[in-house]
Amino acid sequence: MTVTRDPTPYDSLLDVGDTLCGDLALMLRIELNKLEPGHVVKVIARDPAAPQDLPAWCELTGNALLRIEPPAYWIQRKKD
């Protein structure tokens, strides 16, 4: 079920708090693998490096970073 109260709809919410990059990337990969291609996860990440790490991770993995509004990031699972 897509959440629509937010201006950018999402299918899943992942709040990782202040988890560091390595663990954040692993948690995000696990969450995205639960979703269908094209679905969106809204990530809440308070790690100070997240504004640099998440865009780089998306570029490396081919997943789309739809929106950045720290501490929130909307990431769309790549369409295999």
C-alpha positions as CSV (number, residue, x, y, z in Angstrom):
1,M,0.0,0.0,0.0
2,T,1.4,3.4,-1.0
3,V,1.4,6.1,1.6
4,T,0.1,9.3,0.1
5,R,0.1,11.9,2.9
6,D,3.7,12.7,1.9
7,P,4.3,14.8,-1.3
8,T,6.5,12.0,-2.5
9,P,4.6,8.7,-2.2
10,Y,6.5,5.7,-0.8
11,D,5.8,2.0,-0.3
12,S,8.1,1.4,2.7
13,L,9.6,3.4,5.6
14,L,13.1,2.6,6.9
15,D,14.2,4.6,9.9
16,V,17.9,3.8,10.5
17,G,18.5,6.6,13.0
18,D,22.2,7.4,13.3
19,T,23.4,4.1,11.8
20,L,26.8,4.5,9.9
21,C,27.3,4.0,6.2
22,G,28.2,0.4,6.1
23,D,25.3,-0.8,8.2
24,L,23.0,1.7,6.5
25,A,23.8,0.3,3.0
26,L,23.2,-3.2,4.2
27,M,19.9,-2.3,5.8
28,L,18.8,-0.4,2.8
29,R,19.7,-3.2,0.4
30,I,17.7,-5.7,2.5
31,E,14.7,-3.3,2.6
32,L,14.8,-2.7,-1.2
33,N,15.0,-6.4,-1.9
34,K,11.6,-6.8,-0.1
35,L,10.0,-4.4,-2.6
36,E,8.9,-4.8,-6.2
37,P,11.0,-3.0,-8.9
38,G,9.9,0.6,-9.2
39,H,8.7,0.8,-5.6
40,V,10.0,3.5,-3.2
41,V,11.4,3.4,0.2
42,K,11.6,6.5,2.4
43,V,14.8,6.3,4.5
44,I,15.2,8.4,7.6
45,A,19.0,8.6,8.3
46,R,20.6,11.0,10.8
47,D,24.2,10.0,10.2
48,P,26.0,13.3,9.2
49,A,27.6,11.5,6.2
50,A,24.2,10.3,4.8
51,P,23.7,13.3,2.4
52,Q,26.9,12.2,0.6
53,D,26.7,8.5,1.2
54,L,23.2,7.8,0.0
55,P,23.5,9.6,-3.4
56,A,26.8,7.8,-4.0
57,W,25.3,4.4,-3.0
58,C,22.3,5.0,-5.4
59,E,24.6,5.8,-8.2
60,L,26.7,2.7,-7.6
61,T,23.7,0.4,-7.3
62,G,21.5,1.9,-10.1
63,N,18.7,2.7,-7.7
64,A,17.1,6.1,-8.2
65,L,17.3,8.8,-5.5
66,L,14.1,10.7,-6.0
67,R,14.2,13.3,-3.3
68,I,16.6,14.5,-0.6
69,E,15.2,16.3,2.4
70,P,17.6,15.4,5.3
71,P,17.1,13.4,7.3
72,A,14.7,11.9,4.8
73,Y,15.6,10.3,1.4
74,W,13.3,8.7,-1.1
75,I,14.9,5.9,-3.0
76,Q,13.3,3.9,-5.9
77,R,14.2,0.3,-6.4
78,K,15.7,-0.1,-9.8
79,K,13.6,-1.7,-12.5
80,D,15.5,-4.9,-13.1
